[in-house]
Amino acid sequence: MAADRRASWLKGVLDLLVLASLTEGESYGYEISKTLADAGLGQIKGGTLYPVLNRLEEAGLLATEFRVTERGPGRRYYRLTDLGRETLADQASRWLAFDESVRAVLTKGRAG
Amino acid sequence: MSDYFDTLARLLRDRGVPDHRITATVDDLTAYAQESGADPEEEFGPVAEFAAQLGPEPEPETGGPAEGTWVWTADIFADEQRLNEFGDQGWEVEKVDRLGRFVSHRDPERAQRWEYRREVVLARGRSLTERLAPDGWEPCGTWFHYEYFKRPRAASVGPAAAIDSPPPAAGRQLFFSRRFYLLAVLLLVACVLAVVGAARTSGSEATGFTVGAVVGATAVIVALWLLSRRRDH
């Protein structure tokens, strides 16, 4: 039940987390997944991550470049577009306001 | 490992994804799987489901609305009845857009029944909303002087408001009543009679009247045409 709920929370904010993970510069799928796992969000499988990356790219929030490597298959690198940055700034502040409200209610509930 | 990606490439091709895109995607995912050391099926899920998430949605065969959202309209003689009919099928109106269409959505997995009412609002204010709020009604759109309210049926019947298997969405977006068509026909007939009557008289007044009547008739025809065009938006 706890794991299900965590997955549900993540579903609502994963696109913002992906955008936020690219503010420092471009990255690729597995590296994004590792960045989010290292941040304490748990392992995000490729089956969850790639559909989100696709949606963000189709919405013009991410730009991609496919690069062939010397050894092994090529990789697709993702970077934020200007629209992606604007969207992240706007949506992140909305999420934080929502988080603040949730926190206030839960804190009050625990104290009661 | 290659079986998974071969199948994925084939499924993406079936969904109309361009070849260069498929190559880049499969290469990228292969690199991901190699770096993570995970089994592709475990990492990306069942191949058919994953392909469905990566590839574009296939075009609906019926040309009807996509399950989940639906934009439709009805004339003022039928809207409340239609709202309740579709609300009973799980459609929740989010807003009335500037063309007077009901922008609705339905969660196919957790559909709930809704009920609606329409009120005439002559002066904007919160009094009506505040008066209806204690009974669970909330505003869901405004069209000129009409305000629409919705209420989940769960407010009165509880869990029985859930719909286990919602019926398919209606295949059209326009719901005009017989009264509407009758009114339209009467207006046209009135305009035609006015033109004919004016043509039998003479003088500049008749000419002015004829021009006015023609303009009026044209306006009615254009209005009807615009209304019928709504289904194409």
Contacts between the chains, C-beta under 8 A, distances in Angstrom:
chain1	res1	chain2	res2	distance
A	28	B	28	7.3
A	28	B	31	7.8
A	28	B	32	8.0
A	29	B	28	6.3
A	29	B	29	7.7
A	29	B	32	5.0
A	30	B	31	7.4
A	30	B	32	4.6
A	30	B	35	4.8
A	30	B	36	5.9
A	33	B	36	7.8
A	45	B	42	7.9
A	45	B	43	5.5
A	45	B	44	7.0
A	45	B	45	7.4
A	46	B	29	6.7
A	46	B	32	5.4
A	46	B	33	7.6
A	46	B	36	7.6
A	46	B	38	7.9
A	46	B	43	4.7
A	46	B	44	4.8
A	47	B	43	6.5
A	47	B	44	4.1
A	47	B	45	3.7
A	47	B	49	7.8
A	47	B	50	5.6
A	47	B	53	7.7
A	50	B	29	7.2
A	50	B	44	7.2
A	50	B	50	7.8
A	50	B	53	7.5
A	50	B	54	6.4
A	51	B	53	4.0
A	51	B	54	6.4
A	54	B	53	7.7
A	54	B	54	5.9
A	66	B	24	4.2
A	66	B	27	7.4
A	66	B	28	7.2
A	69	B	31	7.5
A	72	B	30	7.8
A	72	B	31	6.0
A	72	B	34	6.2
A	73	B	26	7.8
A	73	B	27	3.9
A	73	B	28	7.2
A	73	B	30	4.4
A	73	B	31	4.7
A	73	B	34	7.5
A	74	B	24	7.0
A	74	B	27	4.5
A	74	B	28	6.9
A	74	B	31	7.0
A	75	B	27	7.4
A	75	B	28	5.4
A	75	B	31	5.0
A	76	B	24	5.8
A	76	B	25	7.5
A	76	B	27	8.0
A	76	B	28	4.2
